[in-house]
Amino acid sequence: MDMNKIEFEKKIYEFEKLKSTNDWMIENLKKINFNEGNIVFTLNQSDGRGMRNSKWFSEKNKSLTFSLLLKPNFLKLDYLFDLSICVSISIIEVLHKINNNFKLKWPNDIYFDKYKVGGILIENQINKNKLEKSIVGIGLNINNSNFTFLENSSSLFLISKKKYKIKDIMLCILEKIEERYNDLICGGYEKLKKKYLKNLLYFNVFRDYIEKDGNKVNGKICNVDRHGFLIIEFENGHKKKYFHKEIKFI
């Protein structure tokens, strides 16, 4: 075994109901000595969160919601998006066993065609300018069938016409994250980045976007840099960087 590699302690803190798995883990970081690979899991999350205070809606006993504790202190603070790439690719690789058309939508969503199926929320704990802990929240629509109040959403059930054991999907994702996380530890960023771009929705495709000031632009995604900025190339060859919420997909 490579001495640089780590093995997750796959201890699961399972609850009948939680407001948010990420919130519960963050609130208990000082009370519980979580080890790398520990998970908080519930089939009934009532107040899930996404990036920039957005809401994540999940359906009781039909959605997968869990949080994973990692300690990626090998990462530089400038390269926190490496972890997002690692987790995103792990989820996509599991979902591709169901259907190869699942894609990643920058910065943190899982899509099938035009439909959102899941999302990732990574919250980092930094101490003395060093990354100490990362709480990786993952939400996936598994056996959901009713999206009356959620436009452009779908689930594994609606896509494949099959029901799934939610906990089994979680364990498959956990195994894959452990594998790809060790790739990252051992210097495999470039390989992961290549997979990320290959599976990125609208990569290298010219289409319309709206900038935060309302300006409509046409361009193609040509890269995502190591800081997490989306890079759009326009028809004249000019390139421009955008951070979260600075550009909207239409």
Beta strands, then each sheet from edge to edge (+ up, - down):
strand 1: 12-15
strand 2: 39-42
strand 3: 48-49
strand 4: 55-56
strand 5: 63-70
strand 6: 102-105
strand 7: 109-112
strand 8: 115-127
strand 9: 130-141
strand 10: 207-211
strand 11: 216-224
strand 12: 230-234
strand 13: 239-242
strand 14: 247-249
sheet 1: 1+ 2+ 5- 9+ 8- 7+ 6-
sheet 2: 3+ 4-
sheet 3: 13+ 12- 11+ 10- 14+
end
